[in-house]
């Protein structure tokens, strides 16, 4: 049984690893594990499925994941698509699934003291419900880039109205960057306690030594993403590699990840004449496999058109790897001349110049210092203590 003296915190999350996809919301899972070092944390995540006969209307799946009680509730969407009626049924099933998960978690963990909501807006209704009916505090962590001006995805009168009420009544709101907090406030999402809270880096990245090899014949750069070209601009990276190979041949790029545009971008690479000598697509990698691939690189490259702040940058820093990235979202808050190079989004000429100068040794980085700072800032103990202080409403954060 959990220690009754510990604060009990219920996490509700819109994104979370599940039986169909282990990747979404990994950073939220790590926050839960970090907070669990100081509190008793339980996670409830619901996942809708198109009408399938293979599951019941609601399937409650309990597991202990890295010592965190976790309940995934899988539920079916209605088979028929009737305007308005179908939307109402979907909303009803979403909220019912969450209440089923919360009820089951209460039986495992005991009644929670506070609620931590990850990603708005629908889940925010639970915060209002438990605050107004039971006097419980709730906290919000927002990760979504939809509030940024470049995305323009925060729309709808009703959504904005409800979100403003939810945010106003929260005990605090955390974001991974000040840029995202500012973007939220620009939409009149007001709260007296916005806090910048970094993502946690997996111990897989923190417990390894830097393996920089200055004697290599070829410099190497790694790119890690979800392969969605509209935001990540991987086609722009490939264009730059195409120009770079006309100048020099002492380099290699490794493209790690999978997603919507993976095959299209791989075909585009072949179309413009790039070979595996210049660029290699290795697909999705996780855990130790990803660490081993990244730690051999001389730099991480992020060439996004828009972005909040990808956790892979923190992961690179934890390996002592400098970062070449665009001036978007919260990236400039974290990438500086001491640990990386900033270029403008979409500026292929600027990126080509930066990479060429990097390969020529015109930039110098202390990989040991990069690693030491990252290990201190992004480990579970540090972020977990920050979360505990937030829940305890300590102001010296």
HELIX and SHEET records of a PDB file:
HELIX    1   1 UNK A   26  UNK A   35  1                                  10    
HELIX    2   2 UNK A   85  UNK A  109  1                                  25    
HELIX    3   3 UNK A  124  UNK A  134  1                                  11    
HELIX    4   4 UNK A  145  UNK A  147  5                                   3    
HELIX    5   5 UNK A  157  UNK A  169  1                                  13    
HELIX    6   6 UNK A  178  UNK A  186  1                                   9    
HELIX    7   7 UNK A  203  UNK A  206  1                                   4    
HELIX    8   8 UNK A  229  UNK A  232  1                                   4    
HELIX    9   9 UNK A  234  UNK A  244  1                                  11    
HELIX   10  10 UNK A  262  UNK A  271  1                                  10    
HELIX   11  11 UNK A  287  UNK A  294  1                                   8    
HELIX   12  12 UNK A  311  UNK A  318  1                                   8    
HELIX   13  13 UNK A  331  UNK A  334  1                                   4    
HELIX   14  14 UNK A  348  UNK A  359  1                                  12    
HELIX   15  15 UNK A  367  UNK A  378  1                                  12    
HELIX   16  16 UNK A  380  UNK A  391  1                                  12    
SHEET    1   A 8 UNK A  58  UNK A  65  0                                        
SHEET    2   A 8 UNK A  68  UNK A  76 -1                                        
SHEET    3   A 8 UNK A  40  UNK A  49  1                                        
SHEET    4   A 8 UNK A   8  UNK A  13  1                                        
SHEET    5   A 8 UNK A 114  UNK A 118  1                                        
SHEET    6   A 8 UNK A 137  UNK A 142  1                                        
SHEET    7   A 8 UNK A 172  UNK A 175  1                                        
SHEET    8   A 8 UNK A 194  UNK A 196  1                                        
SHEET    1   B 6 UNK A 279  UNK A 283  0                                        
SHEET    2   B 6 UNK A 251  UNK A 257  1                                        
SHEET    3   B 6 UNK A 219  UNK A 225  1                                        
SHEET    4   B 6 UNK A 299  UNK A 302  1                                        
SHEET    5   B 6 UNK A 322  UNK A 326  1                                        
SHEET    6   B 6 UNK A 340  UNK A 343  1                                        
END                                                                             
